[in-house]
């Protein structure tokens, strides 16, 4: 076991010695600084206040004392709209049924538990929004590129034969590479989240750092610390990244060509997964396709977009496909000549 940990350490050092790994981390940091700076400039130049647009309504610090009555009117209108959407034969309309149910559940929970809509957007809300709607995709893209460089890159550079000659099994070599890549992805995730938190806090304030938010899961609402919700969403986005890492890992081990593995993996991340997700929204059988329901965080942040699915369903389907791709990658790598 000690030798295996040594191998992981070696693979981790090899990964970080690649210029591309360092450059991608630097690019991520630069983009975070630019994005937060531009966002701050936009809000100041357009005189946008720090009020928040929640799932219920836009609220100011002078929120109406009759907020329950106002919210109940909105709930009544949303229920009528939900009924129309559920009876509609339009597939595009059907995709909004899940998010609408989430909104209704949150609004009713507010009234039943006397939770007044927040007057200001919390630091956790800002950071989570920035990460899940922009940087999570970049994290996946960069880790996929690092994966193809680590696995298929060794084939293209001719160094894989040297690895095989060492006193490690092929299974250990591939496993060490996979773990090193996942560690690299975790570094990107943590770095992105922490820098986002610090910059947004400095520019917009650390308001609501101890606030609570509603968490929608399995059709139920719970009222938990906002920090916990952010960590859950961060974990689910990281899980999505691991699914794509495993696929890129398998493609790299099978193809042995860095250009093919990188090109196909990037296409899958940027285009392929989106097309498959659309198929899942329009066809019942589409939800069983690989990558159709890998957007795990959306089940909590915005509701179910694909009918007949849940967070547990999405995780199980993705786990099965990940296991299949892993098996193919390991099996072919161990059987073929290097």
Long-range contacts (C-beta under 8 A, 24 or more apart in sequence): 3-167, 3-168, 4-168, 4-172, 4-175, 4-176, 7-168, 7-172, 7-173, 7-176, 8-176, 8-179, 8-180, 10-176, 11-150, 11-176, 11-177, 11-179, 11-180, 12-180, 12-183, 12-184, 14-150, 14-180, 15-146, 15-149, 15-150, 15-180, 15-181, 15-184, 16-184, 18-146, 18-149, 18-150, 18-153, 20-145, 20-146, 20-149, 21-146, 21-149, 21-184, 24-142, 24-145, 24-146, 24-188, 25-142, 25-187, 25-188, 25-191, 27-142, 28-135, 28-138, 28-139, 28-142, 28-188, 28-191, 28-192, 29-191, 29-195, 31-135, 31-138, 32-135, 32-192, 32-195, 32-196, 32-199, 33-195, 33-199, 35-130, 35-134, 36-130, 36-196, 36-199, 36-200, 36-203, 37-203, 39-203, 40-203, 40-204, 50-120, 50-121, 50-204, 50-205, 50-207, 51-119, 51-120, 51-121, 52-118, 52-119, 52-120, 52-121, 52-122, 52-125, 54-117, 54-118, 55-102, 55-103, 55-106, 55-107, 56-103, 56-106, 56-107, 56-110, 56-117, 57-117, 59-117, 59-118, 59-119, 60-119, 61-119, 61-120, 63-116, 63-117, 63-119, 67-116, 67-117, 68-111, 71-107, 71-110, 71-111, 71-117, 72-111, 74-107, 75-104, 75-107, 75-108, 75-111, 78-103, 78-104, 78-107, 79-104, 91-281, 91-282, 94-281, 94-307, 95-281, 95-305, 95-306, 97-307, 98-303, 98-304, 98-305, 98-306, 98-307, 99-302, 99-303, 99-304, 99-305, 100-303, 101-219, 101-303, 101-304, 102-216, 102-302, 102-303, 102-304, 103-303, 105-216, 105-219, 105-220, 105-221, 106-214, 106-216, 106-221, 109-214, 109-221, 109-223, 110-214, 113-223, 115-214, 115-223, 118-208, 118-211, 120-207, 120-208, 121-207, 121-208, 122-207, 122-208, 122-209, 122-211, 122-213, 122-226, 123-197, 123-200, 123-201, 123-204, 123-205, 123-206, 123-207, 123-208, 123-209, 124-208, 124-209, 124-211, 124-213, 124-226, 124-227, 124-229, 124-230, 125-208, 125-213, 125-226, 126-200, 126-204, 127-193, 127-196, 127-197, 127-200, 127-230, 128-229, 128-230, 128-233, 128-234, 128-301, 130-196, 130-200, 131-192, 131-193, 131-196, 131-233, 131-234, 131-237, 132-233, 132-237, 132-297, 132-301, 135-192, 135-196, 136-237, 136-240, 136-241, 136-297, 137-269, 138-192, 139-185, 139-188, 139-189, 139-192, 139-237, 139-241, 140-240, 140-241, 140-244, 140-269, 141-266, 141-269, 141-270, 142-188, 143-181, 143-184, 143-185, 143-188, 143-241, 143-244, 143-245, 144-244, 144-245, 144-248, 144-265, 144-266, 144-269, 145-262, 145-265, 145-266, 146-181, 146-184, 146-185, 147-181, 147-245, 147-248, 147-249, 147-252, 147-265, 148-248, 148-251, 148-252, 148-258, 148-261, 148-262, 148-265, 149-258, 149-262, 150-177, 150-180, 150-181, 150-252, 151-177, 151-249, 151-252, 151-253, 151-261, 152-251, 152-252, 152-253, 152-255, 152-256, 152-257, 152-258, 152-260, 152-261, 152-262, 153-258, 155-256, 155-257, 155-258, 155-338, 156-256, 156-257, 156-258, 156-259, 160-338, 161-338, 164-338, 170-333, 170-334, 171-330, 171-334, 174-249, 174-253, 174-329, 174-330, 174-333, 177-249, 178-245, 178-246, 178-249, 181-245, 181-249, 182-242, 182-245, 185-238, 185-241, 185-242, 185-245, 186-238, 189-234, 189-237, 189-238, 189-241, 193-234, 215-300, 216-299, 216-300, 216-303, 217-299, 217-300, 217-311, 218-310, 218-311, 218-312, 219-310, 229-300, 232-300, 233-297, 233-300, 233-301, 236-296, 236-297, 236-299, 236-300, 236-311, 237-296, 237-297, 239-296, 239-315, 239-318, 240-294, 240-295, 240-296, 240-297, 242-322, 243-291, 243-294, 243-318, 243-321, 243-322, 244-268, 244-269, 244-273, 244-294, 246-322, 246-325, 246-326, 247-290, 247-291, 247-322, 247-325, 249-325, 249-326, 249-329, 250-325, 250-326, 250-328, 250-329, 251-329, 252-329, 253-329, 253-330, 253-332, 253-333, 254-328, 254-329, 254-332, 254-333, 277-306, 280-306, 280-309, 281-305, 281-306, 284-308, 287-313, 287-317, 288-317, 290-318, 290-321, 291-318, 291-321, 292-317, 293-317, 293-318, 294-318
